Amino acid sequence: MKIYKLDAIVDGNSVNLKRNYFASRNDAINYMFQYYKKHYLYNLAVEEEYPVNSDKHCVEYVCDYYNRFTVSRIAA
């Protein structure tokens, strides 16, 4: 069973999310965009995505300079 961890920076600040662990990478990404909508950040889209520290299982998704999130696989 794979488990993914979500970490986020919103408006330049690290945020504590109510839910940090997900069964799939796609669930984590969808949760993050729901979080953005709930906090009135409507027009965000992923501009870049790249592996963190050359780890293909840890990907940072950059929306803009102040908003980004990282999804990491922590269990295989």
DSSP file (Angstrom, degrees, kcal/mol; ACC not computed):
  #  RESIDUE AA STRUCTURE BP1 BP2  ACC     N-H-->O    O-->H-N    N-H-->O    O-->H-N    TCO  KAPPA ALPHA  PHI   PSI    X-CA   Y-CA   Z-CA
    1    1 A M              0   0    0      0, 0.0     2,-0.3     0, 0.0    22,-0.0   0.000 360.0 360.0 360.0 129.4    0.0    0.0    0.0
    2    2 A K        -     0   0    0     74,-0.3     2,-0.4    21,-0.2    74,-0.2  -0.721 360.0-166.6 -93.5 140.9    1.4    3.4   -1.0
    3    3 A I  E     -A   75   0A   0     72,-1.3    71,-2.8    -2,-0.3    72,-1.1  -0.993   3.2-159.5-127.9 134.7    1.0    6.4    1.2
    4    4 A Y  E     -AB  73  22A   0     18,-2.7    18,-2.4    -2,-0.4     2,-0.4  -0.925   5.3-148.7-118.0 139.6    1.6   10.0    0.1
    5    5 A K  E     -AB  72  21A   0     67,-3.0    67,-2.4    -2,-0.4     2,-0.5  -0.888   9.2-151.7-109.2 136.4    2.4   13.0    2.3
    6    6 A L  E     +A   71   0A   0     14,-2.6     2,-0.3    -2,-0.4    65,-0.2  -0.923  15.4 175.5-111.7 128.8    1.3   16.5    1.4
    7    7 A D  E     -A   70   0A   0     63,-2.3    63,-2.9    -2,-0.5     2,-0.3  -0.976  13.6-169.0-126.4 144.2    3.1   19.7    2.6
    8    8 A A  E     -AC  69  15A   0      7,-0.5     7,-1.9    -2,-0.3     2,-0.5  -0.969  24.8-157.1-140.9 151.0    2.1   23.1    1.4
    9    9 A I  E     -AC  68  14A   0     59,-3.2    59,-2.2    -2,-0.3     2,-0.5  -0.994  21.1-175.7-121.7 120.8    3.2   26.8    1.3
   10   10 A V  E >  S- C   0  13A   0      3,-2.7     3,-1.9    -2,-0.5    57,-0.2  -0.976  70.5  -9.0-122.6 128.2    0.3   29.2    0.8
   11   11 A D  T 3  S-     0   0    0     -2,-0.5    56,-0.2     1,-0.3    -1,-0.2   0.827 131.0 -55.5  53.4  35.1    0.8   32.9    0.4
   12   12 A G  T 3  S+     0   0    0     54,-2.9     2,-0.4     1,-0.2    -1,-0.3   0.443 118.6 103.4  83.9   0.3    4.5   32.4    1.3
   13   13 A N  E <  S-C   10   0A   0     -3,-1.9    -3,-2.7    53,-0.3     2,-0.2  -0.928  74.9-115.9-119.7 140.6    3.8   30.6    4.6
   14   14 A S  E     -C    9   0A   0     -2,-0.4     2,-0.3    -5,-0.2    -5,-0.2  -0.529  38.7-154.2 -67.9 135.1    3.9   27.0    5.6
   15   15 A V  E     -C    8   0A   0     -7,-1.9     2,-0.7    -2,-0.2    -7,-0.5  -0.855  16.2-129.6-117.5 150.3    0.4   25.8    6.5
   16   16 A N        -     0   0    0     -2,-0.3     2,-0.2    -9,-0.1    -9,-0.1  -0.880  29.9-153.3 -94.8 115.3   -0.8   23.0    8.7
   17   17 A L        -     0   0    0     -2,-0.7     3,-0.1   -11,-0.2   -11,-0.0  -0.602  19.0-131.0 -88.6 149.3   -3.4   21.0    6.7
   18   18 A K  S    S+     0   0    0     -2,-0.2     2,-0.4     1,-0.2    -1,-0.1   0.827 100.9  35.6 -65.7 -30.7   -6.2   19.1    8.4
   19   19 A R        +     0   0    0      1,-0.1    -1,-0.2    12,-0.0     3,-0.1  -0.989  59.6 163.0-128.4 125.8   -5.3   16.1    6.3
   20   20 A N        +     0   0    0     -2,-0.4   -14,-2.6    -3,-0.1     2,-0.4   0.596  57.7  67.2-114.6 -16.9   -1.7   15.3    5.3
   21   21 A Y  E     +B    5   0A   0    -16,-0.2     2,-0.3   -18,-0.0   -16,-0.2  -0.896  56.3 176.5-118.6 138.8   -1.7   11.6    4.2
   22   22 A F  E     -B    4   0A   0    -18,-2.4   -18,-2.7    -2,-0.4     3,-0.1  -0.918  37.4-129.0-138.8 158.6   -3.4   10.2    1.1
   23   23 A A  S    S+     0   0    0     -2,-0.3     2,-0.3   -20,-0.2   -21,-0.2   0.676  94.2  22.6 -82.0 -19.5   -3.8    6.9   -0.7
   24   24 A S  S  > S-     0   0    0    -20,-0.1     4,-1.5     1,-0.1     5,-0.1  -0.979  72.5-121.6-145.4 158.5   -2.7    8.4   -4.1
   25   25 A R  H  > S+     0   0    0     -2,-0.3     4,-2.2     1,-0.2     5,-0.2   0.887 114.5  55.4 -63.4 -40.1   -0.7   11.3   -5.5
   26   26 A N  H  > S+     0   0    0      1,-0.2     4,-2.6     2,-0.2    -1,-0.2   0.873 103.8  53.7 -64.1 -38.2   -3.8   12.5   -7.4
   27   27 A D  H  > S+     0   0    0      2,-0.2     4,-2.2     1,-0.2    -1,-0.2   0.898 109.5  49.2 -61.4 -40.5   -5.9   12.6   -4.2
   28   28 A A  H  X S+     0   0    0     -4,-1.5     4,-2.0     2,-0.2    -2,-0.2   0.910 111.6  47.9 -65.7 -42.9   -3.3   14.8   -2.6
   29   29 A I  H  X S+     0   0    0     -4,-2.2     4,-2.0     2,-0.2    -2,-0.2   0.924 112.4  48.8 -64.8 -44.8   -3.2   17.2   -5.6
   30   30 A N  H  X S+     0   0    0     -4,-2.6     4,-1.9     1,-0.2    -2,-0.2   0.898 109.5  52.8 -62.5 -40.4   -7.0   17.4   -5.7
   31   31 A Y  H  X S+     0   0    0     -4,-2.2     4,-2.3     1,-0.2    -1,-0.2   0.907 107.5  52.5 -60.1 -41.9   -7.2   18.1   -1.9
   32   32 A M  H  X S+     0   0    0     -4,-2.0     4,-2.3     1,-0.2    -1,-0.2   0.903 108.8  48.2 -64.8 -40.9   -4.7   20.9   -2.4
   33   33 A F  H  X S+     0   0    0     -4,-2.0     4,-2.1     2,-0.2    -1,-0.2   0.840 110.5  51.9 -70.5 -31.0   -6.7   22.6   -5.1
   34   34 A Q  H  X S+     0   0    0     -4,-1.9     4,-2.4     2,-0.2    -2,-0.2   0.891 108.8  52.0 -65.9 -38.9   -9.9   22.3   -3.0
   35   35 A Y  H  X S+     0   0    0     -4,-2.3     4,-1.5     2,-0.2    -2,-0.2   0.924 108.5  50.6 -61.3 -45.4   -7.9   23.9   -0.2
   36   36 A Y  H  <>S+     0   0    0     -4,-2.3     5,-2.8     1,-0.2     3,-0.4   0.933 111.5  47.6 -59.3 -46.2   -7.0   26.8   -2.5
   37   37 A K  H ><5S+     0   0    0     -4,-2.1     3,-1.7     1,-0.2    -1,-0.2   0.902 108.8  54.0 -62.6 -40.8  -10.6   27.3   -3.6
   38   38 A K  H 3<5S+     0   0    0     -4,-2.4    -1,-0.2     1,-0.3    -2,-0.2   0.796 109.9  48.6 -63.8 -27.9  -11.8   27.2    0.0
   39   39 A H  T 3<5S-     0   0    0     -4,-1.5    -1,-0.3    -3,-0.4    -2,-0.2   0.018 123.1-103.9-103.5  26.1   -9.3   30.0    0.8
   40   40 A Y  T < 5S+     0   0    0     -3,-1.7     2,-0.7     1,-0.2    -3,-0.2   0.757  80.6 130.7  63.6  30.7  -10.3   32.1   -2.1
   41   41 A L      < +     0   0    0     -5,-2.8     3,-0.4     1,-0.2    -1,-0.2  -0.798  23.5 155.9-110.7  85.5   -7.3   31.4   -4.4
   42   42 A Y        +     0   0    0     -2,-0.7    -1,-0.2     1,-0.2    -5,-0.1   0.849  56.0  55.0 -86.5 -37.1   -9.2   30.5   -7.5
   43   43 A N  S    S+     0   0    0      2,-0.0     2,-0.3    -6,-0.0    -1,-0.2   0.038  74.3 127.4 -95.3  28.9   -6.9   31.1  -10.5
   44   44 A L        +     0   0    0     -3,-0.4     2,-0.3   -11,-0.1    20,-0.1  -0.655  27.1 168.0 -87.5 141.0   -4.0   28.9   -9.4
   45   45 A A        -     0   0    0     -2,-0.3     2,-0.5    18,-0.3    -2,-0.0  -0.972  45.3 -92.2-143.0 154.8   -2.6   26.3  -11.7
   46   46 A V        +     0   0    0     -2,-0.3    17,-0.3     1,-0.2     3,-0.1  -0.578  39.6 176.7 -71.8 119.5    0.6   24.2  -11.6
   47   47 A E        +     0   0    0     15,-3.1     2,-0.3    -2,-0.5    16,-0.2   0.823  66.5   6.7 -90.2 -38.8    3.2   26.1  -13.5
   48   48 A E  E     -D   62   0A   0     14,-1.7    14,-3.0    16,-0.1     2,-0.4  -0.982  56.7-169.3-143.1 151.5    6.1   23.7  -12.9
   49   49 A E  E     +D   61   0A   0     -2,-0.3    12,-0.2    12,-0.2    10,-0.0  -0.988  17.6 160.2-141.2 138.2    6.7   20.4  -11.3
   50   50 A Y  E     -D   60   0A   0     10,-1.9    10,-2.8    -2,-0.4     2,-0.1  -0.996  41.3 -95.6-155.0 152.2   10.1   18.9  -10.4
   51   51 A P  E >   -D   59   0A   0      0, 0.0     3,-0.5     0, 0.0     2,-0.5  -0.416  36.9-126.9 -69.9 144.0   11.6   16.2   -8.2
   52   52 A V  E >  S-D   55   0A   0      6,-2.8     3,-1.6     3,-0.6     6,-0.2  -0.808  87.1  -8.6 -92.9 128.3   13.0   17.3   -4.9
   53   53 A N  T 3  S-     0   0    0     -2,-0.5    -1,-0.2     1,-0.3     3,-0.1   0.840 124.4 -65.5  54.0  38.7   16.6   16.2   -4.3
   54   54 A S  T <  S+     0   0    0     -3,-0.5     2,-0.7     1,-0.2    -1,-0.3   0.734  99.6 139.0  58.9  25.7   16.6   14.0   -7.4
   55   55 A D  E X   -D   52   0A   0     -3,-1.6     3,-1.6     3,-0.3    -3,-0.6  -0.896  43.3-159.5-103.1 114.1   13.9   11.8   -5.8
   56   56 A K  E 3  S+     0   0A   0     -2,-0.7    -1,-0.1     1,-0.3     3,-0.1   0.656  91.0  58.0 -68.4 -13.6   11.3   10.7   -8.3
   57   57 A H  E 3  S+     0   0A   0      1,-0.2    16,-2.4    -5,-0.1     2,-0.5   0.471  98.9  63.3 -94.6  -3.1    8.9    9.9   -5.4
   58   58 A C  E <   + E   0  72A   0     -3,-1.6    -6,-2.8    14,-0.3     2,-0.4  -0.951  69.3 176.5-123.5 109.3    9.0   13.5   -4.0
   59   59 A V  E     -DE  51  71A   0     12,-2.5    12,-2.5    -2,-0.5     2,-0.5  -0.942  20.1-149.7-121.8 132.1    7.6   16.1   -6.4
   60   60 A E  E     -DE  50  70A   0    -10,-2.8   -10,-1.9    -2,-0.4     2,-0.6  -0.869   9.3-156.6 -99.7 132.1    7.2   19.8   -5.8
   61   61 A Y  E     -DE  49  69A   0      8,-3.6     8,-2.2    -2,-0.5     2,-0.6  -0.943   7.9-158.6-109.9 117.9    4.3   21.5   -7.7
   62   62 A V  E     +DE  48  68A   0    -14,-3.0   -15,-3.1    -2,-0.6   -14,-1.7  -0.865  21.1 169.8-104.1 121.7    4.8   25.2   -8.1
   63   63 A C  S    S-     0   0    0      4,-2.3   -18,-0.3    -2,-0.6     2,-0.3   0.845  70.7 -36.9 -93.6 -45.2    1.8   27.4   -8.8
   64   64 A D  S    S-     0   0    0      3,-1.8    -1,-0.4   -20,-0.1     3,-0.4  -0.895  78.7 -69.3-160.7-171.4    3.4   30.8   -8.4
   65   65 A Y  S    S+     0   0    0     -2,-0.3     3,-0.1     1,-0.2   -53,-0.0   0.825 131.0  34.0 -61.2 -32.2    6.1   32.4   -6.2
   66   66 A Y  S    S+     0   0    0      1,-0.1   -54,-2.9   -55,-0.1     2,-0.5   0.564 113.1  60.2-101.7 -10.7    4.0   32.3   -3.1
   67   67 A N        +     0   0    0     -3,-0.4    -4,-2.3   -57,-0.2    -3,-1.8  -0.967  59.1 131.3-129.1 120.2    2.0   29.0   -3.5
   68   68 A R  E     -AE   9  62A   0    -59,-2.2   -59,-3.2    -2,-0.5     2,-0.3  -0.978  26.9-161.4-157.1 159.9    3.5   25.6   -3.9
   69   69 A F  E     -AE   8  61A   0     -8,-2.2    -8,-3.6    -2,-0.3     2,-0.4  -0.990   9.5-142.4-148.7 155.9    3.1   22.1   -2.5
   70   70 A T  E     -AE   7  60A   0    -63,-2.9   -63,-2.3    -2,-0.3     2,-0.5  -0.967   6.1-164.0-123.2 132.5    5.1   18.9   -2.2
   71   71 A V  E     -AE   6  59A   0    -12,-2.5   -12,-2.5    -2,-0.4     2,-0.4  -0.977  15.0-176.4-117.0 122.5    3.7   15.4   -2.5
   72   72 A S  E     -AE   5  58A   0    -67,-2.4   -67,-3.0    -2,-0.5     2,-0.6  -0.956  25.7-132.9-122.7 133.6    6.1   12.7   -1.2
   73   73 A R  E     +A    4   0A   0    -16,-2.4   -69,-0.2    -2,-0.4     3,-0.1  -0.756  28.9 171.8 -81.9 123.8    5.6    8.9   -1.3
   74   74 A I  E     +     0   0A   0    -71,-2.8     2,-0.3    -2,-0.6   -70,-0.2   0.563  61.9  34.0-111.7 -11.9    6.5    7.7    2.2
   75   75 A A  E      A    3   0A   0    -72,-1.1   -72,-1.3     1,-0.1    -1,-0.2  -0.998 360.0 360.0-144.0 141.7    5.5    4.0    2.0
   76   76 A A              0   0    0     -2,-0.3   -74,-0.3   -74,-0.2    -1,-0.1   0.427 360.0 360.0 -99.8 360.0    5.6    1.6   -0.9
